[in-house]
Amino acid sequence: MATVRPVSDLEVFDASIKKAKSAVNKALPGIIQSFDPLTLTCVVELAVYATRLFATSGNYADRGIEETESYPLIVDAPVIFPRGGDCTLTFPIKAGDECLVIFSDKDFDFWWQSGNVQRTASRRSHDLSDAFVIPGPRSQEKKISNISMEAVQLRSDDGRTSFSLNPASGSIAGIAPGGFDFNGLKISASGQLTLVDGSVVDGHGHGGVQQGGSRTEPLTP
């Protein structure tokens, strides 16, 4: 018969701490399944499995076996868009976008409904029901390339469309295969400028015109 090694108090304490820590949800990567633009919430699948330890015998010293299972879907999770000073940076959220899911220390249901400072509706802590979603983190599978090391950019993932601000040179630049539109003033991808009234401004010359010192007056409605 095998001899059972006594379990020390330190081992008991260590196991208890590990079990308690494994039960606390803090932050996990996720994959967005759907996004509601009216409520600014989404449904997220957590991108790692939950692990559970099952004992293989009644002996506490036996570590048992680990099994994995999927977390339930996170529903109605508020999406965090960068904002401040009555301005917000938004972008289209699509199914398959990777994200970071963080879990609140406390239940925030009443705050979510009414804003301001609120009491908690329950004693939940780090619960899957109290999640915020931050779009942005990327796995190596979905990383983007050609990151500018000089300019701040608002860009498409493929880099074909971008708007850049370079603090070193003081320049602002843009790439737009579909052209730019500024309140009806349009610049095509080839550089053609079209005014709000639809007239085209270009650099070509006209023959048969007598030069003079007179100036034209602006058009009046």
C-alpha positions as CSV (number, residue, x, y, z in Angstrom):
1,M,0.0,0.0,0.0
2,A,1.4,3.4,-1.0
3,T,2.4,5.8,1.7
4,V,0.4,9.0,1.8
5,R,2.6,12.1,2.3
6,P,1.1,14.5,4.8
7,V,-0.1,17.8,3.3
8,S,1.5,20.9,4.8
9,D,-0.4,24.1,5.8
10,L,1.5,26.0,3.2
11,E,0.3,23.6,0.4
12,V,-3.3,24.0,1.6
13,F,-2.9,27.8,1.7
14,D,-1.3,27.9,-1.8
15,A,-4.0,25.7,-3.3
16,S,-6.7,27.9,-1.8
17,I,-5.1,31.1,-3.2
18,K,-4.8,29.5,-6.6
19,K,-8.4,28.4,-6.6
20,A,-9.6,31.8,-5.5
21,K,-7.5,33.6,-8.2
22,S,-8.8,31.3,-10.9
23,A,-12.4,32.2,-10.0
24,V,-11.8,36.0,-10.5
25,N,-12.4,37.4,-14.0
26,K,-10.1,40.3,-14.7
27,A,-9.3,40.7,-18.4
28,L,-9.4,38.3,-21.4
29,P,-9.1,38.5,-25.1
30,G,-12.3,38.2,-27.0
31,I,-13.9,38.0,-30.5
32,I,-16.9,40.2,-31.3
33,Q,-19.9,38.2,-32.6
34,S,-22.2,41.1,-33.2
35,F,-22.5,44.9,-32.5
36,D,-25.6,47.0,-31.8
37,P,-25.0,50.6,-33.0
38,L,-28.1,51.8,-31.1
39,T,-27.1,50.7,-27.6
40,L,-23.3,50.6,-28.3
41,T,-23.1,47.1,-26.9
42,C,-21.9,43.8,-28.4
43,V,-21.9,40.1,-28.0
44,V,-18.4,38.6,-27.4
45,E,-16.9,35.2,-27.4
46,L,-14.0,34.9,-25.0
47,A,-10.9,33.7,-26.9
48,V,-9.5,31.4,-24.3
49,Y,-11.0,28.4,-22.5
50,A,-11.9,28.2,-18.9
51,T,-9.9,25.6,-17.0
52,R,-11.3,23.5,-14.1
53,L,-9.4,21.1,-11.8
54,F,-11.0,17.8,-11.1
55,A,-9.6,15.6,-8.3
56,T,-8.7,12.0,-9.3
57,S,-9.0,10.8,-5.8
58,G,-9.9,11.8,-2.3
59,N,-6.2,12.5,-1.5
60,Y,-5.7,16.3,-1.2
61,A,-2.1,15.9,-2.3
62,D,-3.3,14.5,-5.6
63,R,-3.4,17.4,-8.0
64,G,-6.1,15.8,-10.2
65,I,-6.6,16.6,-13.9
66,E,-7.4,19.8,-15.7
67,E,-10.3,20.1,-18.1
68,T,-11.2,23.0,-20.4
69,E,-14.6,24.3,-21.4
70,S,-15.9,27.4,-23.2
71,Y,-17.0,30.4,-21.3
72,P,-20.6,31.5,-22.0
73,L,-21.1,34.3,-24.5
74,I,-20.7,37.8,-23.0
75,V,-23.9,39.7,-24.0
76,D,-24.9,43.4,-23.8
77,A,-21.3,44.4,-23.1
78,P,-20.7,48.2,-23.5
79,V,-18.1,49.0,-26.2
80,I,-15.5,51.7,-25.2
81,F,-14.9,54.3,-28.0
82,P,-12.1,56.9,-27.2
83,R,-13.8,60.1,-26.2
84,G,-13.5,63.3,-24.3
85,G,-14.6,67.0,-24.4
86,D,-17.8,66.2,-26.2
87,C,-15.9,64.5,-29.0
88,T,-15.8,60.8,-29.8
89,L,-13.7,58.7,-32.2
90,T,-15.9,56.0,-33.7
91,F,-15.2,53.2,-36.1
92,P,-17.4,50.4,-37.6
93,I,-17.4,47.3,-35.4
94,K,-17.7,44.1,-37.3
95,A,-18.2,40.4,-36.3
96,G,-14.8,38.8,-36.1
97,D,-13.0,41.9,-34.6
98,E,-10.7,41.1,-31.8
99,C,-11.0,42.9,-28.5
100,L,-10.0,43.1,-24.9
101,V,-12.8,42.3,-22.4
102,I,-12.4,43.7,-18.9
103,F,-14.6,42.9,-15.9
104,S,-15.7,45.5,-13.4
105,D,-14.9,45.2,-9.7
106,K,-18.6,45.8,-8.9
107,D,-22.0,45.5,-10.5
108,F,-22.6,48.6,-12.7
109,D,-26.2,48.0,-13.8
110,F,-27.6,51.1,-12.3
111,W,-24.8,53.3,-13.5
112,W,-25.3,51.9,-17.0
113,Q,-29.0,52.7,-17.0
114,S,-28.8,56.2,-15.4
115,G,-25.2,57.5,-15.3
116,N,-23.9,59.6,-12.4
117,V,-23.0,58.0,-9.1
118,Q,-25.1,55.0,-8.3
119,R,-25.3,52.2,-5.7
120,T,-24.7,48.6,-6.9
121,A,-27.7,46.4,-7.7
122,S,-26.1,43.3,-6.3
123,R,-22.9,41.9,-4.7
124,R,-21.4,40.7,-7.9
125,S,-17.7,41.2,-8.3
126,H,-15.6,40.5,-11.4
127,D,-18.6,38.9,-12.9
128,L,-19.1,37.9,-16.5
129,S,-22.2,40.1,-16.5
130,D,-20.2,43.2,-15.8
131,A,-17.9,43.4,-18.8
132,F,-16.6,46.3,-20.9
133,V,-15.2,45.7,-24.4
134,I,-12.2,47.6,-25.9
135,P,-11.7,47.0,-29.6
136,G,-8.1,47.0,-30.7
137,P,-5.9,44.2,-29.4
138,R,-4.7,41.9,-32.3
139,S,-3.4,38.4,-32.4
140,Q,-0.5,37.7,-34.7
141,E,-3.0,36.2,-37.1
142,K,-4.7,39.5,-37.6
143,K,-1.8,42.0,-37.1
144,I,-1.5,44.9,-39.5
145,S,1.8,46.0,-41.2
146,N,3.5,49.2,-42.3
147,I,3.0,51.1,-39.1
148,S,4.2,54.7,-39.5
149,M,7.1,55.5,-37.1
150,E,6.8,59.2,-37.7
151,A,3.1,60.2,-38.0
152,V,-0.2,59.7,-36.3
153,Q,-2.5,57.9,-38.6
154,L,-6.2,57.2,-39.0
155,R,-6.1,54.4,-41.5
156,S,-7.7,51.3,-43.0
157,D,-6.1,48.0,-42.1
158,D,-4.8,47.5,-45.6
159,G,-3.2,51.0,-45.6
160,R,-4.9,52.0,-48.9
161,T,-6.8,54.8,-47.2
162,S,-5.1,57.0,-44.5
163,F,-5.0,60.4,-42.9
164,S,-1.7,61.3,-41.3
165,L,-0.3,64.1,-39.1
166,N,3.4,64.4,-38.8
167,P,4.5,66.5,-35.8
168,A,8.2,66.6,-36.9
169,S,7.5,68.1,-40.4
170,G,4.2,69.8,-39.4
171,S,2.5,68.2,-42.4
172,I,-0.9,66.6,-42.9
173,A,-1.3,64.1,-45.6
174,G,-4.0,61.8,-46.9
175,I,-4.4,58.8,-49.2
176,A,-7.9,58.2,-50.6
177,P,-8.5,56.1,-53.7
178,G,-12.1,57.3,-53.7
179,G,-11.1,61.0,-53.3
180,F,-11.8,63.6,-50.6
181,D,-15.0,65.5,-50.0
182,F,-15.0,68.6,-47.8
183,N,-18.5,70.0,-47.4
184,G,-19.0,69.4,-51.2
185,L,-15.5,70.6,-52.2
186,K,-14.1,67.5,-53.8
187,I,-10.6,66.4,-54.7
188,S,-10.4,63.3,-56.8
189,A,-7.6,60.6,-56.5
190,S,-6.0,62.2,-59.6
191,G,-6.0,65.7,-58.0
192,Q,-8.9,67.2,-59.9
193,L,-10.7,69.9,-57.8
194,T,-14.4,70.2,-58.1
195,L,-16.1,73.2,-56.4
196,V,-19.4,73.0,-54.6
197,D,-21.3,74.3,-57.6
198,G,-19.9,71.5,-59.7
199,S,-17.4,73.5,-61.7
200,V,-14.0,72.0,-62.2
201,V,-10.8,73.8,-61.4
202,D,-7.7,72.8,-63.3
203,G,-4.4,74.3,-64.7
204,H,-5.1,74.2,-68.4
205,G,-4.9,77.3,-70.5
206,H,-7.3,78.9,-72.9
207,G,-6.4,80.5,-76.3
208,G,-7.8,83.7,-77.8
209,V,-7.9,85.5,-74.5
210,Q,-6.6,89.1,-74.3
211,Q,-4.6,89.8,-71.2
212,G,-5.3,92.9,-69.2
213,G,-5.2,94.5,-65.7
214,S,-8.9,94.2,-64.9
215,R,-10.2,91.9,-62.2
216,T,-13.3,89.8,-62.2
217,E,-16.0,90.2,-59.6
218,P,-17.2,87.3,-57.5
219,L,-20.3,85.6,-58.6
220,T,-23.5,86.7,-56.8
221,P,-26.5,84.4,-56.2
